[in-house]
Amino acid sequence: MSIASRSTMQDTYQDIVIRDWQPSDRHPAAALIGAILSEYGLAQESDGADWDAWNVEAAYWKTGGQFWVVECQADLVGTAGFYPINHSANSVEIRKMYLHQGVRGKGLGRYLLNALEQAIALQGYQQIWIETASVLKQAVRLYETNGYQRASPGETARCDLMYVKTLPNLPPPSAPIAR
């Protein structure tokens, strides 16, 4: 997948806008991620687990992934993305799915996860991996109630949980639907 074939995200949920990340979002998005990690006693790792938040073009765009920001009244309140990985054929990892505490508990996380899954399926991927930390209890509950199964422990030092979900076989986006 090339940068040219990258899909565009522009969506709304209640009064919240979900859109493609732009270079001007680099510092606000990374700062938001750092603040949310800190809220749970986790350290931001700019040169480690969080390098992709600073290098969206290389980590997401050039690999065929997508990275989105979530805004409420023009304030950045969340991020989410995915990019291909080598766990198995046609697999991706959902990354940096974080929401500010002011927008949690309103169904936005579930909506965002479903939007990610739809975008992933439209690009032809079949398996989704997610690493997370057990202290992120709302995220763990979200993944487990949406069909994600526990897999081997996380590969990132701060992530002690890993989940996987296999999407149903869907026809390619350009294939006619059989009736």
Secondary structure, DSSP 8 states (H G I E B T S, - for coil): --GGG----EEEETTEEEEE--GGGHHHHHHHHHHHHHHTT----TTTTTHHHH-HHHHTGGGT-EEEEEEETTEEEEEEEEEEESSSTTEEEEEEEEE-GGGTTSSHHHHHHHHHHHHHHHTT--EEEEEE-TT-HHHHHHHHTTT-EE-S--SSTT--EEEEEE------TTS----
